Amino acid sequence: MSKTHNRNGQRQIKRILAWLGLIPLIKFFGDGLTSPIYPATTLIKDMSASQIWGSYIRYIGAGGVLAGGFITLFKTFPTLIKAFKDSLSGFGASAKGQKGLTAIYR
């Protein structure tokens, strides 16, 4: 199975979860509200599923992508710092004549 095929399947699953899970939940909990919730300008009870998608679900998806990016960055941050320190120590050691990065001539 190719990566493109797998990504398309994941997108379909996310769409199904949104249309069958999130949109009905937002509609259910938003029916009793008397004022619109930002960024929408109309009440949730007066919105169609497509309007809920455009007003809320797209932003939830973008927030998920952003959160995933930050989580990945924080997880890889120690590795990035160690690699940066190791590369700088290698340059400093070779400048002082100590063992550091060595060239291999063939």
Phi and psi restraints in degrees (value plus and minus 20) as a CYANA .aco file:
   2 SER   PHI    -101.5   -61.5
   2 SER   PSI     142.1   182.1
   3 LYS   PHI     -84.8   -44.8
   3 LYS   PSI     -57.0   -17.0
   4 THR   PHI     -83.4   -43.4
   4 THR   PSI     -62.6   -22.6
   5 HIS   PHI     -83.4   -43.4
   5 HIS   PSI     -61.8   -21.8
   6 ASN   PHI     -84.6   -44.6
   6 ASN   PSI     -61.8   -21.8
   7 ARG   PHI     -84.4   -44.4
   7 ARG   PSI     -59.7   -19.7
   8 ASN   PHI     -83.8   -43.8
   8 ASN   PSI     -58.5   -18.5
   9 GLY   PHI     -84.3   -44.3
   9 GLY   PSI     -60.7   -20.7
  10 GLN   PHI     -85.0   -45.0
  10 GLN   PSI     -59.0   -19.0
  11 ARG   PHI     -83.2   -43.2
  11 ARG   PSI     -61.1   -21.1
  12 GLN   PHI     -84.5   -44.5
  12 GLN   PSI     -60.2   -20.2
  13 ILE   PHI     -83.7   -43.7
  13 ILE   PSI     -61.9   -21.9
  14 LYS   PHI     -84.4   -44.4
  14 LYS   PSI     -59.8   -19.8
  15 ARG   PHI     -85.0   -45.0
  15 ARG   PSI     -62.2   -22.2
  16 ILE   PHI     -83.2   -43.2
  16 ILE   PSI     -63.6   -23.6
  17 LEU   PHI     -81.1   -41.1
  17 LEU   PSI     -59.5   -19.5
  18 ALA   PHI     -87.3   -47.3
  18 ALA   PSI     -68.3   -28.3
  19 TRP   PHI     -93.5   -53.5
  19 TRP   PSI     -53.3   -13.3
  20 LEU   PHI    -119.8   -79.8
  20 LEU   PSI     -31.7     8.3
  21 GLY   PHI    -139.0   -99.0
  21 GLY   PSI     -84.0   -44.0
  22 LEU   PHI     -90.1   -50.1
  22 LEU   PSI     -65.7   -25.7
  23 ILE   PHI     -82.3   -42.3
  23 ILE   PSI     -66.4   -26.4
  24 PRO   PHI     -82.6   -42.6
  24 PRO   PSI     -56.4   -16.4
  25 LEU   PHI     -84.2   -44.2
  25 LEU   PSI     -64.9   -24.9
  26 ILE   PHI     -82.5   -42.5
  26 ILE   PSI     -62.6   -22.6
  27 LYS   PHI     -83.3   -43.3
  27 LYS   PSI     -62.9   -22.9
  28 PHE   PHI     -83.9   -43.9
  28 PHE   PSI     -70.4   -30.4
  29 PHE   PHI     -97.7   -57.7
  29 PHE   PSI     -40.6    -0.6
  30 GLY   PHI    -111.4   -71.4
  30 GLY   PSI     -27.2    12.8
  31 ASP   PHI     -82.8   -42.8
  31 ASP   PSI     -53.8   -13.8
  32 GLY   PHI    -108.3   -68.3
  32 GLY   PSI     -22.3    17.7
  33 LEU   PHI     -92.8   -52.8
  33 LEU   PSI     125.8   165.8
  34 THR   PHI    -124.9   -84.9
  34 THR   PSI     -25.6    14.4
  35 SER   PHI    -157.0  -117.0
  35 SER   PSI     129.8   169.8
  36 PRO   PHI     -88.9   -48.9
  36 PRO   PSI     129.9   169.9
  37 ILE   PHI    -119.1   -79.1
  37 ILE   PSI     111.2   151.2
  38 TYR   PHI     -76.3   -36.3
  38 TYR   PSI     119.6   159.6
  39 PRO   PHI    -113.7   -73.7
  39 PRO   PSI     -20.5    19.5
  40 ALA   PHI     -93.7   -53.7
  40 ALA   PSI     135.3   175.3
  41 THR   PHI    -131.7   -91.7
  41 THR   PSI     -23.0    17.0
  42 THR   PHI    -138.0   -98.0
  42 THR   PSI     141.1   181.1
  43 LEU   PHI     -87.3   -47.3
  43 LEU   PSI     128.3   168.3
  44 ILE   PHI     -83.4   -43.4
  44 ILE   PSI     -55.6   -15.6
  45 LYS   PHI     -85.4   -45.4
  45 LYS   PSI     -40.9    -0.9
  46 ASP   PHI    -115.1   -75.1
  46 ASP   PSI     -19.1    20.9
  47 MET   PHI    -113.1   -73.1
  47 MET   PSI     128.3   168.3
  48 SER   PHI    -106.1   -66.1
  48 SER   PSI     152.4   192.4
  49 ALA   PHI     -81.5   -41.5
  49 ALA   PSI     -59.4   -19.4
  50 SER   PHI     -85.2   -45.2
  50 SER   PSI     -56.3   -16.3
  51 GLN   PHI     -89.8   -49.8
  51 GLN   PSI     -57.9   -17.9
  52 ILE   PHI     -84.1   -44.1
  52 ILE   PSI     -61.8   -21.8
  53 TRP   PHI     -77.0   -37.0
  53 TRP   PSI     -69.5   -29.5
  54 GLY   PHI     -90.5   -50.5
  54 GLY   PSI     -49.6    -9.6
  55 SER   PHI    -109.6   -69.6
  55 SER   PSI     -49.8    -9.8
  56 TYR   PHI    -147.0  -107.0
  56 TYR   PSI     -68.2   -28.2
  57 ILE   PHI     -84.0   -44.0
  57 ILE   PSI     -60.7   -20.7
  58 ARG   PHI     -79.6   -39.6
  58 ARG   PSI     -58.9   -18.9
  59 TYR   PHI     -93.1   -53.1
  59 TYR   PSI     -54.4   -14.4
  60 ILE   PHI     -82.9   -42.9
  60 ILE   PSI     -62.4   -22.4
  61 GLY   PHI     -83.9   -43.9
  61 GLY   PSI     -62.6   -22.6
  62 ALA   PHI     -85.2   -45.2
  62 ALA   PSI     -58.1   -18.1
  63 GLY   PHI     -85.0   -45.0
  63 GLY   PSI     -56.7   -16.7
  64 GLY   PHI     -84.7   -44.7
  64 GLY   PSI     -61.5   -21.5
  65 VAL   PHI     -84.5   -44.5
  65 VAL   PSI     -63.8   -23.8
  66 LEU   PHI     -83.3   -43.3
  66 LEU   PSI     -64.1   -24.1
  67 ALA   PHI     -82.5   -42.5
  67 ALA   PSI     -61.3   -21.3
  68 GLY   PHI     -82.0   -42.0
  68 GLY   PSI     -58.8   -18.8
  69 GLY   PHI     -84.6   -44.6
  69 GLY   PSI     -63.4   -23.4
  70 PHE   PHI     -87.2   -47.2
  70 PHE   PSI     -60.5   -20.5
  71 ILE   PHI     -81.9   -41.9
  71 ILE   PSI     -64.2   -24.2
  72 THR   PHI     -83.1   -43.1
  72 THR   PSI     -61.9   -21.9
  73 LEU   PHI     -82.1   -42.1
  73 LEU   PSI     -65.1   -25.1
  74 PHE   PHI     -86.8   -46.8
  74 PHE   PSI     -54.5   -14.5
  75 LYS   PHI     -89.9   -49.9
  75 LYS   PSI     -55.8   -15.8
  76 THR   PHI    -110.3   -70.3
  76 THR   PSI     -27.3    12.7
  77 PHE   PHI     -78.2   -38.2
  77 PHE   PSI     -65.8   -25.8
  78 PRO   PHI     -79.9   -39.9
  78 PRO   PSI     -57.7   -17.7
  79 THR   PHI     -86.1   -46.1
  79 THR   PSI     -61.4   -21.4
  80 LEU   PHI     -83.0   -43.0
  80 LEU   PSI     -63.1   -23.1
  81 ILE   PHI     -83.6   -43.6
  81 ILE   PSI     -65.4   -25.4
  82 LYS   PHI     -82.1   -42.1
  82 LYS   PSI     -63.8   -23.8
  83 ALA   PHI     -83.6   -43.6
  83 ALA   PSI     -60.1   -20.1
  84 PHE   PHI     -85.5   -45.5
  84 PHE   PSI     -63.9   -23.9
  85 LYS   PHI     -83.3   -43.3
  85 LYS   PSI     -63.5   -23.5
  86 ASP   PHI     -82.2   -42.2
  86 ASP   PSI     -60.0   -20.0
  87 SER   PHI     -88.5   -48.5
  87 SER   PSI     -58.5   -18.5
  88 LEU   PHI     -89.0   -49.0
  88 LEU   PSI     -57.9   -17.9
  89 SER   PHI     -87.9   -47.9
  89 SER   PSI     -52.2   -12.2
  90 GLY   PHI     -86.3   -46.3
  90 GLY   PSI     -58.1   -18.1
  91 PHE   PHI     -89.2   -49.2
  91 PHE   PSI     -60.0   -20.0
  92 GLY   PHI     -87.5   -47.5
  92 GLY   PSI     -59.0   -19.0
  93 ALA   PHI     -87.3   -47.3
  93 ALA   PSI     -59.9   -19.9
  94 SER   PHI     -92.9   -52.9
  94 SER   PSI     -46.7    -6.7
  95 ALA   PHI     -93.4   -53.4
  95 ALA   PSI     -49.7    -9.7
  96 LYS   PHI    -108.3   -68.3
  96 LYS   PSI     -21.1    18.9
  97 GLY   PHI      65.9   105.9
  97 GLY   PSI     -13.4    26.6
  98 GLN   PHI    -106.2   -66.2
  98 GLN   PSI     156.3   196.3
  99 LYS   PHI     -89.5   -49.5
  99 LYS   PSI     105.0   145.0
 100 GLY   PHI    -168.6  -128.6
 100 GLY   PSI    -151.3  -111.3
 101 LEU   PHI     -95.5   -55.5
 101 LEU   PSI     110.1   150.1
 102 THR   PHI    -136.4   -96.4
 102 THR   PSI     124.8   164.8
 103 ALA   PHI    -109.2   -69.2
 103 ALA   PSI     122.9   162.9
 104 ILE   PHI    -133.1   -93.1
 104 ILE   PSI      96.2   136.2
 105 TYR   PHI    -119.0   -79.0
 105 TYR   PSI     115.6   155.6
